[in-house]
Amino acid sequence: MQGDLLNQVYTVRLLGIKSPAGDSPWGIVAFDTVKRMLNGQVVKLVQDTTVKNDAGELPRYVYRGDSLINLELVKMGLADVSFAAPDTRLQAEFTAAANAAREKGIGIWGPDPTATPAITPTANLTVTVTATVSATATLTGTPVISPTATGTP
């Protein structure tokens, strides 16, 4: 930001989206998804029109590489569209993505998420392997040789 000192902490508001409440099932999924996507990553913040909102936050489009994170959340059904003038440059694209997610019934447009059981590996793993190898060779004028090996490691 022009004129601002370095080493200051800024709060960034993802522009164009409204995520579910943080304590709702989809809010938890959205938070975890953003954390997984952005934690420790280098991102590019792109301003639409507003420099800072009334809460002192930076409303921005957030890019990780070529991926627009704000839009990805809408496509995954983890956020709804929420634009306010004058920051409406990508509103049509976001609205189309929200409509597609709604039609597919994904994320907030579908049933609440359910817990996925985690698979915990065990230290005592037993594996039995049985192998049978057979080979047949025929030589002209020589008897047929048929070695067979069977083993269980």
Protein Blocks (a to p, Z undefined) as FASTA:
>chain_A
ZZiaehiacddddehiacddfkbmklmmmmmmmmmmmgopacddddfklmbdfkopacdd
ddehjbcfklmmmmnopaccddddfblmlmmmmmmmmmmmmmnopajlmccddddddddd
dfbdcdddddddddddddehiacddddddddZZ
